[in-house]
Amino acid sequence: MTPHQDLHSALARLAQFNDDPDAGGITREVYTPTYRAGLEYVAELMRAAGLSTRVDAFGNLLGRWTGAEPDAPLVLTGSHVDTTLNAGRYDGTVGVLGAIEAVRALRDAGFMPRRSVEVIAFAGEEPRFGTGCIGSRALAGDLTRADLGRLRDRDGVSLARALAEAGLDPDRLTDARLDPASVYAFVELHIEQGAVLETAGEAIGVVTAIAAPHDLRLTLRGAATHAGATPMALRRDALAGAAELMVELERLAVASPTGSTVATVGVLSLSPGAINVVPGEVALDVDVRDVDVAARDAVVDAMLAAADTIAARRRLTVEVETITRDRPAPCDALVVEAVADTCTALGVSHRRMVSGAFHDAMVLGPHLPIGMIFVPSAGGVSHHPDEYTAPEELDRGVDVLAATLQKLAA
C-alpha cells in the first residue's frame, strides 16, 4: 500500500472551505461563493497533477490527462465536492481528490495512457435544489431549461438564478451534454456510507448495482382550528394523519420482500406551527429506494393508497408531487471485473455489494459503462461531522483506483 500524503493534506485543506465552521461540520453547497472558491482550489490541484482543466456550461469541473490516442473514447473518474448541511469531509471529496492523486501516482510511475483519462468534480450531487446529481443529469441530458426554473432551494432560489449568480448561463444548459460515445468507462471512488465493509472486515467494496430513489412530497390538508375550542372528534388534524402515514410507510418498507427497500421521511413542514392551533397543513418529503425498482414502486403505491385511506377517515385532502423518480443502475461488467481483478492482483480483500446511497454514477449508468469502488466508513456514519475513513483505507482505495484506471486506459 502506497501512502498518499498529498491526498490527506488536500482533504484537510478543502475542509476549510466552509460556510458554517462553528457547527462542527462542513457546509459547502453548490454554486455558493464558498463552493466556487473550493472548486478553484481543486482545479489548482488538477493542474499541479498535470491535468488541463475546464469548467463546462453547468459548472462541472473537468481535468484531462491526454492519452497517446486522444480520439479514443476516454476513461472518466471523479465524484463531487459539494456537501449537505453540516456534513463530513469525505463524502464525494474522496472520489475527486483521490482521482487526482491516482493520476499523479500513475504519472510518477511513468505510465502513459492510451485512452485519455478525465477527472470530474460534478456540480451539485447533494440535493440543494430538491433533487441530487444535477451536474451529472446535465451531462446525461436529463435536465431541461424548464427544470432550471422549477427546481428551488429551501430559500426559494431557483436553479436558474443560482447558475446565473455563479456566472453561468442557464440558456446554455445543452452545451454541457456529454456524448456517450466519447466515454469508454466511468469509475467512481467513494466512501461506503454504511457499515458493511467495516463489519465484514474487508477493505474494498466492488459495487455491482446502485439503488435509486423515488422521492415525493405529500401534502395533507385539514383545518387549522383552535386547540382548546375544538373537540377531538371534530378535528381535521393534518399532523396526526401524517404521523399515522409515517408509521405505515415504515411498516411497508420493513415488509418489502427484497429486504433491501428503505423508506425515509426526511423533511416535515407544518403550518401554522403554533402550540394552540391544530395543524391544518403538513408536507412530508418522502424518499423510497431499492435496487429492485418493482419492489420500490410497490411500496410507493401502497403508501399512496394508505394516504388516501387515512385522509378519507380523517377528513383530509392529499396532494402528491413527484420530486424525482430514478431507475436503479446496474454496474457494467467491464468496470466491475476491472476493479475485482485489480483487488485480486494487489492482494486486497474485497466483496461485491450494492450501493444503497445514490451517486452520480447512477445517473450516468443508463448512458455509459459505470462502476464504483467503496472504502469503509467508520461506524457507517455519513452526512455528519463524525464521518471518518482511516488514512490507510483511503490510501488503499487510491491504489485500487489507480490500478483500475491503468487497466481501463491502457
C-alpha positions in Angstrom: 0.0 0.0 0.0 1.3 3.4 -1.0 1.0 6.4 1.4 -0.7 9.3 -0.4 0.1 12.2 1.9 -0.9 14.8 -0.8 -4.5 13.4 -0.6 -4.7 13.7 3.2 -3.3 17.3 3.0 -5.8 18.2 0.3 -8.8 16.8 2.2 -7.8 18.9 5.2 -7.4 22.0 3.1 -10.6 21.6 1.2 -12.5 21.1 4.6 -11.6 24.7 5.4 -13.9 26.0 2.6 -16.8 26.0 4.9 -19.8 28.3 5.3 -20.6 27.2 8.9 -17.5 26.2 10.7 -19.0 26.8 14.2 -21.5 23.9 13.7 -18.7 21.4 13.8 -19.1 20.0 10.3 -18.7 21.3 6.7 -21.3 23.3 4.7 -20.3 23.9 1.1 -23.4 24.0 -1.1 -23.1 24.1 -4.8 -22.8 27.5 -6.6 -22.2 29.4 -3.4 -19.1 31.7 -3.2 -17.5 29.2 -0.8 -18.2 26.3 -3.1 -16.7 28.2 -6.1 -13.5 29.0 -4.0 -13.2 25.4 -3.1 -13.7 24.3 -6.7 -10.9 26.6 -7.8 -8.6 25.0 -5.2 -9.5 21.6 -6.7 -8.7 23.0 -10.2 -5.3 24.1 -8.9 -4.6 20.6 -7.6 -5.6 19.2 -11.0 -3.2 21.5 -12.8 -0.4 20.6 -10.4 -1.0 17.0 -11.3 -0.6 17.7 -15.0 -4.2 17.9 -16.0 -5.7 20.5 -18.3 -8.8 21.9 -16.7 -12.1 23.4 -17.9 -15.5 24.2 -16.4 -18.5 23.3 -18.5 -21.7 25.3 -19.0 -23.3 23.8 -15.9 -20.3 24.2 -13.6 -18.8 20.7 -13.7 -15.0 20.9 -13.3 -13.0 18.5 -15.6 -9.3 17.9 -15.7 -7.9 15.8 -18.6 -4.8 13.7 -18.9 -4.4 13.4 -22.7 -3.6 9.9 -23.8 -1.5 8.6 -26.7 -4.7 8.2 -28.8 -6.6 11.4 -28.0 -9.6 10.5 -30.2 -10.2 7.2 -28.5 -13.1 7.0 -26.0 -11.8 8.3 -22.7 -11.9 6.9 -19.2 -13.8 9.1 -16.8 -13.4 9.2 -13.0 -14.4 11.5 -10.2 -17.2 12.5 -7.8 -18.3 15.7 -6.1 -17.1 18.3 -3.7 -20.3 20.0 -2.6 -21.8 18.9 0.8 -25.0 18.7 2.6 -25.5 21.0 5.7 -23.0 20.3 8.5 -21.5 17.4 6.7 -18.3 15.4 6.9 -15.1 15.8 4.9 -15.0 12.5 3.0 -18.3 12.1 1.1 -17.6 12.9 -2.6 -14.3 14.6 -2.0 -12.5 11.3 -1.7 -13.6 10.5 -5.2 -12.3 13.7 -6.7 -9.1 14.3 -4.7 -8.4 10.5 -4.7 -8.7 10.5 -8.5 -6.3 13.4 -8.8 -3.9 11.5 -6.5 -4.3 8.3 -8.6 -3.4 10.2 -11.8 -0.4 11.7 -10.0 0.8 8.3 -8.9 0.4 6.8 -12.4 2.3 9.7 -13.9 5.1 9.4 -11.4 5.3 5.7 -12.2 5.9 6.5 -15.8 2.6 5.2 -17.1 1.3 6.7 -20.4 -2.4 6.0 -21.0 -3.6 5.1 -24.5 -7.0 6.5 -23.7 -7.3 9.9 -22.2 -8.3 10.0 -18.5 -10.6 12.8 -17.3 -11.2 13.6 -13.6 -14.5 15.3 -13.0 -15.9 17.2 -10.0 -19.7 17.0 -10.6 -21.7 20.1 -9.7 -24.5 19.6 -7.1 -24.6 15.9 -6.2 -26.2 16.9 -3.0 -29.9 18.0 -3.2 -29.7 21.7 -2.5 -32.5 22.2 -5.2 -34.7 19.3 -4.1 -33.0 16.7 -6.3 -29.4 15.5 -6.3 -26.9 14.8 -9.1 -27.8 17.8 -11.1 -24.3 18.1 -12.7 -24.4 14.5 -13.9 -28.0 15.0 -15.0 -26.9 17.9 -17.2 -24.2 15.8 -18.7 -26.7 13.0 -19.4 -29.2 15.4 -20.9 -31.7 14.6 -18.2 -32.4 18.3 -17.3 -34.5 20.7 -19.3 -34.4 24.5 -19.3 -37.9 24.4 -17.6 -36.4 22.3 -14.8 -33.9 25.1 -14.0 -36.8 27.4 -13.2 -38.8 24.8 -11.4 -36.2 23.4 -9.0 -35.7 25.6 -6.0 -33.7 25.6 -2.8 -35.1 26.0 0.8 -34.9 29.8 0.4 -36.9 29.7 -2.9 -33.9 30.4 -5.1 -34.3 28.7 -8.5 -31.6 26.7 -10.0 -31.6 29.0 -13.0 -30.9 32.0 -10.7 -28.2 30.2 -8.8 -26.5 29.4 -12.1 -26.7 33.0 -13.2 -25.3 34.3 -9.9 -22.4 31.8 -10.3 -21.6 33.3 -13.7 -23.1 30.5 -15.7 -25.8 30.9 -18.4 -28.9 28.8 -17.8 -29.7 29.0 -21.5 -26.5 27.1 -22.4 -27.6 24.0 -20.5 -27.4 21.8 -23.5 -23.7 22.8 -24.0 -22.9 20.6 -21.0 -24.3 17.5 -22.6 -21.8 14.6 -22.9 -21.6 12.4 -25.9 -21.8 8.8 -24.5 -19.8 7.5 -27.5 -16.8 9.6 -26.2 -16.6 7.7 -23.0 -15.2 4.1 -22.6 -16.0 3.7 -18.9 -16.6 5.7 -15.7 -15.4 4.6 -12.3 -16.1 6.4 -9.0 -14.2 6.1 -5.8 -16.4 6.7 -2.8 -16.7 6.1 0.9 -19.3 3.4 1.6 -21.6 5.5 3.8 -22.6 2.3 5.6 -21.0 -0.3 7.8 -21.0 -3.4 5.6 -17.2 -3.4 4.9 -16.3 -2.5 8.4 -18.5 -5.2 9.9 -17.1 -7.8 7.4 -13.5 -6.7 7.9 -13.0 -6.2 4.2 -11.0 -3.4 2.6 -12.8 -2.7 -0.7 -16.4 -2.8 -2.0 -16.8 -3.7 -5.6 -20.2 -2.2 -6.4 -22.5 -4.2 -8.7 -25.6 -2.0 -8.6 -26.8 1.3 -7.3 -30.2 1.8 -5.7 -32.3 4.6 -6.9 -34.8 6.9 -5.1 -38.4 7.6 -5.8 -38.9 10.9 -4.0 -42.2 12.5 -3.4 -43.8 15.4 -1.5 -47.1 14.6 0.1 -49.2 17.5 1.4 -52.1 16.7 3.8 -54.6 19.4 4.4 -57.2 19.6 7.1 -58.3 22.5 9.2 -56.3 24.9 11.4 -58.7 25.3 14.3 -58.3 26.4 18.0 -56.6 23.7 20.0 -58.7 24.4 23.1 -62.0 25.0 21.5 -62.0 22.1 19.0 -63.1 18.7 20.5 -61.1 15.7 19.4 -63.9 14.2 17.4 -64.3 17.4 15.3 -60.6 17.9 14.5 -59.2 17.6 11.0 -55.6 17.3 12.2 -53.2 17.1 9.3 -50.2 16.3 11.5 -52.0 13.3 13.2 -52.7 12.0 9.7 -49.1 12.5 8.7 -47.9 10.6 11.8 -50.1 7.7 11.0 -48.9 7.7 7.4 -45.2 7.7 8.5 -45.7 4.6 10.7 -47.4 2.8 7.9 -44.6 3.7 5.5 -42.1 2.2 7.9 -44.2 -1.0 8.1 -44.4 -1.2 4.3 -40.6 -0.9 3.9 -39.9 -3.5 6.5 -42.3 -5.9 4.9 -40.9 -5.5 1.4 -39.9 -8.9 0.1 -36.5 -7.8 -1.1 -35.2 -7.0 2.3 -33.4 -4.0 0.8 -36.2 -1.5 0.4 -35.7 1.6 2.6 -38.1 4.5 3.2 -37.5 7.8 4.9 -39.4 11.0 5.7 -36.5 13.4 5.7 -38.4 16.7 5.8 -41.7 17.5 7.7 -43.2 21.0 7.4 -46.4 22.1 9.1 -48.5 25.2 9.5 -49.4 27.3 11.2 -46.9 26.0 13.7 -48.5 27.3 16.9 -48.9 25.3 20.1 -52.5 26.3 20.5 -53.6 25.6 16.9 -54.4 22.3 15.3 -52.0 21.8 12.4 -54.0 22.5 9.2 -51.4 21.6 6.6 -48.4 19.2 6.7 -45.9 18.5 3.9 -43.8 15.3 4.0 -40.8 14.8 1.8 -40.5 11.0 1.3 -37.6 9.0 -0.1 -38.1 5.4 -1.0 -35.3 3.4 -2.7 -34.2 -0.1 -3.6 -32.1 -1.8 -6.3 -35.3 -3.6 -7.3 -37.5 -1.0 -9.0 -40.6 -3.1 -8.8 -40.3 -3.6 -5.0 -39.6 0.1 -4.5 -42.5 1.2 -6.5 -44.8 -1.3 -4.8 -44.0 0.3 -1.5 -44.7 3.8 -3.0 -48.0 2.6 -4.4 -49.1 1.1 -1.1 -48.1 4.3 0.7 -50.2 6.4 -1.6 -53.1 4.1 -1.1 -52.7 4.3 2.6 -52.5 8.1 2.4 -55.9 8.1 0.6 -57.4 5.8 3.2 -56.1 7.8 6.2 -57.1 11.1 4.6 -60.7 9.9 3.9 -61.1 8.7 7.5 -59.7 11.9 9.0 -61.4 14.2 6.5 -58.2 15.5 5.0 -57.1 16.1 1.4 -53.9 14.7 -0.1 -51.8 16.3 -2.8 -48.8 14.3 -4.3 -45.9 15.8 -6.2 -43.1 13.7 -7.6 -39.7 15.2 -6.9 -37.6 12.6 -8.7 -38.1 9.0 -9.9 -34.7 7.5 -10.9 -34.1 3.9 -12.0 -31.6 1.7 -10.3 -28.4 1.3 -12.2 -26.6 -2.0 -12.6 -22.8 -1.6 -12.9 -21.2 -2.7 -16.1 -19.2 -6.0 -16.1 -16.3 -4.2 -17.8 -15.7 -2.0 -14.8 -16.8 -4.4 -12.1 -14.4 -7.1 -13.3 -11.6 -4.5 -13.8 -12.0 -3.4 -10.1 -12.3 -7.0 -8.8 -9.3 -8.2 -10.8 -7.3 -5.3 -9.6 -8.1 -6.1 -5.9 -7.0 -9.7 -6.5 -3.8 -8.7 -8.2 -3.0 -6.3 -5.3 -3.9 -8.9 -2.7 -6.7 -6.6 -1.3 -9.7 -8.2 0.4 -12.9 -7.2 -1.3 -16.6 -8.0 -1.6 -19.2 -7.4 -4.3 -22.0 -5.3 -2.9 -24.8 -3.0 -3.9 -24.9 0.7 -3.0 -27.9 1.9 -1.1 -26.9 5.5 -1.5 -27.2 7.1 -4.9 -24.3 8.7 -6.7 -23.5 10.5 -10.0 -22.6 7.1 -11.3 -26.3 6.1 -11.1 -27.3 8.9 -13.4 -24.6 8.1 -15.9 -25.5 4.3 -15.8 -28.1 4.3 -18.5 -25.7 6.0 -20.9 -22.2 4.7 -20.0 -20.4 1.6 -18.6 -20.1 2.5 -14.9 -18.6 1.1 -11.7 -17.8 2.1 -8.2 -15.1 1.4 -5.6 -16.0 1.7 -2.0 -13.7 2.2 1.0 -15.0 1.7 4.6 -16.9 4.3 6.6 -16.2 4.1 10.4 -19.5 3.1 12.1 -21.3 3.6 8.8 -21.6 7.4 9.7 -22.0 9.8 6.8 -23.5 13.3 6.1 -22.4 14.1 9.6 -19.3 15.8 11.2 -18.2 12.4 12.6 -17.9 10.9 9.1 -14.4 9.2 9.0 -12.3 6.8 6.9 -8.8 6.0 8.2 -5.9 7.3 6.1 -4.6 3.8 5.3 -8.1 2.8 4.0 -8.1 5.9 1.8 -4.6 5.1 0.5 -5.7 1.6 -0.4 -8.7 2.9 -2.2 -6.4 5.2 -4.3 -4.1 2.3 -5.1 -7.1 0.3 -6.3 -8.5 3.2 -8.3 -5.1 3.9 -9.9 -4.6 0.3 -11.0 -8.1 0.2 -12.3 -7.6 3.3 -14.3 -4.4 1.9 -15.7 -6.2 -1.3 -16.7 -9.1 0.6 -18.4 -6.9 3.3 -20.1 -4.0 1.0 -21.3 
